[in-house]
Each structure stands twice: as structure tokens, then as C-alpha cells.
Amino acid sequence: MLYAEYTRKIHRYLLLRTGDGELAADLTQECFARLLAHSRRATIERPLPYLYTLAGRLLTDHRRRHETWRTDTLAPEQWDDLLDDRDRPDLLYESRRRMDAVAAALERLPQRSRRVFELCRIEGHTHGEAARVLRLSTSSIQKHLALAMRYILDQTRADE
């Protein structure tokens, strides 16, 4: 039942990363074989994320063993599949999780550091422009920005 429900998604996931239909099919089969073997030992509550994780690991293992990465281009008829990310909940979830972590870290910053970060990194102002807007020296802007970026980086890494 799981195979019928998820095989297309896993195959597409692997095809987009390899550009090789046969390799994607082989790795898809291996994913489901491992899922079956693992499910005999333990209950898998969320099989689709488990399958995506398995697929990524199998692909990494394959690439390590063969030490080559395909750089061929896809045929034009395969391009449409590249644009459709509706079946990519792993990417959507991860992007939202990271954005939420950055937003939460921004909220915890002191007001001035947060405003410097917003001006320079979100709105695209130069250090000099931000200094004029906030009536600070350029070196103060640089220090606030460095502190804000370090804090956000530390906080988002801690969430991982």
C-alpha cells in the first residue's frame, strides 16, 4: 500500500537529484526494501519523511561509492517536473522551519541591532545609508550588524 502511494514521489525526488531514470528507479526500490525491513523491527509512524531521508542517504552512499556526480542535462520533456515542488514537503518544511528560527532570533535581538539588521540585510541599505537613517557612525552599524548576524547564526544552529 505504501509503495503504491509513495513510489512516484520518491522516484521523482531521486530523479531530480540524479538526472538518471534507471538509477532513480533502483534507489527507489532500495528505499522500499529498507522500509520493509525496518518496519518488521519497529513501527514507522511517518513513512514519507522516513522514505525521503532514506532516499537522500542512499543517494549520498551511491555517489560516494562511484565518486562521480552526473552533470548531464535533462531532456526538455523532463523540465516540467523540475518546476513542480508540490510533492516536496521535506523542502517546504525545512524552509519554513529555518525561516521561523531566523524570525524568532530577530525578535530576541535588541531593538537597535534588529533595526540595523533589517536595514542592511533585508532592505538592502549600505552601512553608510543605515548610519544616516539611525544617526549612528558607520563603525557602530558594522558592529551592530556583526553582533546581530552572529547571534542569529548561533540561535539557528542551536535549533538544529
ZIMOUR-V502745 format. One record per pair of residues at least 12 apart in sequence whose C-alpha atoms are under 7 Angstrom apart, sorted by the first residue. I is the first residue (numbers start at 1). J is the second residue. Records with the same first field share a line. If there is no record, write none. Layout:
I = J ; J
This chain:
3 = 32
7 = 28
9 = 87
10 = 28 ; 52
11 = 24 ; 25 ; 28
14 = 55
16 = 82
18 = 70
19 = 74
27 = 55 ; 58
31 = 51 ; 54 ; 55
49 = 90
101 = 156
102 = 152 ; 156
105 = 152 ; 155
106 = 152
109 = 148
113 = 144 ; 145 ; 148
114 = 148
116 = 130 ; 141 ; 144 ; 145
117 = 145 ; 148
127 = 141 ; 142
